[in-house]
Amino acid sequence: MEKTATNPGVTRRVFLKSSLMGAGLALMGMAAPTAAARLTVAHPKRFRILQLTDLHFFSHEQELRDAFNARAVENMRKLVKGTKPDLVMVTGDVWSENPNGEGEARMRWAIEQFEALGVPWAFTWGNHDLVSDFTVAHDALAKANHSLYRGGASDGNYAIDIEDRDHQRVWQIVCLNTHRDGMQRAQQEWFHDLVKADPTPLPRFAFFHIPLKQYDDIWKNGAAHGMKGEDVCMEKEDGSSLAVLKAGGVRACFCGHDHQNDYAGLAEGVELVYGRVSRAGGYGADIFPKGGKLITVNCRTGRYDWVSITPDGKRWHPKRGEHREIPN
Ligand SMILES: [Fe+2]
């Protein structure tokens, strides 16, 4: 299937289509990973990803819900307008639970909001993103016009190949479903198979919801810089995933889940980065203005940088050595 999307506000066009890599490898008798999505970018030297995380639509009480949902949507629009990303990467906890089977309707409402941004977008599952029928949800997420979601065949795990205008793959975005427990053996094995089946080693970023154990380690050992306002909730992730990701060429990981942590640091040569929480309202707003994380990649040199950004356009990146612990 081939799709074309136009990035509003800029003249370049991006072309999306499903990769045949998985099918091709299957024909060759190799383990077939999930078919990857493809995103062709006009300027691979400044490929821009806007990470949004923990939007938590529908999490407020009924009388406040519409207002908070509307504010979060307006914030998303401002962030997209201000950053003109090639890809909006949403790392989970988009809607809240599945009361009375309402999860699917909440998800479909969220999909409409992402579609309205008019920019290619992708999604990784958060622990609060619940529905009655995940098959239906995978399908709806994948079928949206600007969506690069391809997790239906592999429990929410999938990859996005970033291509230049000559359709050469220059980078890969790996999207992992960390469920409620963080990255576990099943996700490790899926990623291992993805890498093993790929004839071209690519630099990769991994996006997922629940942090790895090493997010905690880098704060405690002083390797991290940024702000920390709550414990690292790595759930049952035991620290074994990082070596798997590193062996597969992952340069950096971007997670969400903890609303009052915005820091980054190196662990075993892989940069671990928290997203900036994007929801409207909720705890931590006084210290952590809600926003997103803009990641800019030079796919030719492998260099990249990131900055937290708020809807009013303010940008924040921790200074080297900044290690600010905020009491709860
Ligand atoms: Fe979460």
Residues whose N, C-alpha, C, O or C-beta is under 5 A from the ligand:
A	BS01	LIG	D93 G126 N127 H257
